[in-house]
């Protein structure tokens, strides 16, 4: 809105979009690290897992919503 009204230059829009994308990538990286750590912990404690407990391919490939990837301040 600020760009459309002429208050901010377009470079600010591009910078904000780049920051959002970088933060969303960080969220995914953290989630992968959490899952990997959980698996390593379970294995280290001598546990295992049942294939029926794994998410379906649809659940894994589902695109997260904006709310799910939003950075909380």
C-alpha positions as CSV (number, residue, x, y, z in Angstrom):
1,X,0.0,0.0,0.0
2,X,2.8,2.4,0.8
3,X,4.4,1.7,-2.6
4,X,1.1,2.2,-4.4
5,X,0.6,5.6,-2.7
6,X,4.2,6.7,-3.6
7,X,5.5,6.8,-0.1
8,X,8.1,4.0,-0.5
9,X,10.2,3.0,-3.5
10,X,9.7,-0.4,-5.2
11,X,13.1,-1.6,-3.9
12,X,11.6,-1.6,-0.4
13,X,8.8,-3.9,-1.7
14,X,11.4,-6.3,-3.2
15,X,13.5,-6.2,0.0
16,X,10.4,-7.1,2.1
17,X,9.5,-9.9,-0.3
18,X,13.0,-11.3,-0.1
19,X,13.0,-11.1,3.7
20,X,9.7,-13.0,3.8
21,X,11.0,-15.7,1.5
22,X,14.2,-16.1,3.5
23,X,12.2,-16.3,6.8
24,X,9.9,-18.9,5.3
25,X,12.9,-21.0,4.2
26,X,14.2,-20.7,7.7
27,X,11.0,-22.0,9.1
28,X,11.2,-25.1,6.8
29,X,14.8,-25.7,7.8
30,X,14.0,-25.5,11.5
31,X,11.1,-27.9,11.0
32,X,13.3,-30.4,9.2
33,X,15.9,-30.1,11.9
34,X,13.3,-30.7,14.6
35,X,12.0,-33.8,12.8
36,X,15.5,-35.1,12.2
37,X,16.4,-34.5,15.9
38,X,13.2,-36.3,17.0
39,X,14.1,-39.3,14.9
40,X,17.7,-39.4,16.2
41,X,16.4,-39.1,19.8
42,X,13.9,-42.0,19.4
43,X,16.6,-44.2,17.8
44,X,19.1,-43.3,20.6
45,X,16.6,-44.3,23.2
46,X,16.2,-47.6,21.5
47,X,12.8,-46.8,20.1
48,X,11.4,-47.3,16.7
49,X,8.4,-46.3,14.7
50,X,5.5,-47.8,12.9
51,X,5.0,-47.0,9.2
52,X,1.3,-46.3,10.0
53,X,2.4,-43.3,12.1
54,X,4.1,-41.6,9.2
55,X,2.2,-38.8,7.4
56,X,0.7,-39.5,4.1
57,X,2.4,-38.2,0.9
58,X,-0.4,-35.7,0.6
59,X,0.3,-34.4,4.1
60,X,4.0,-34.1,3.4
61,X,3.6,-32.3,0.1
62,X,0.8,-30.0,1.4
63,X,1.8,-26.3,1.0
64,X,1.8,-24.7,4.5
65,X,-0.6,-21.8,5.0
66,X,0.6,-18.3,5.6
67,X,-0.4,-18.6,9.2
68,X,1.6,-21.8,9.6
69,X,4.8,-20.1,8.3
70,X,4.3,-16.7,9.9
71,X,7.1,-15.5,12.1
72,X,5.8,-14.5,15.5
73,X,7.4,-11.3,16.9
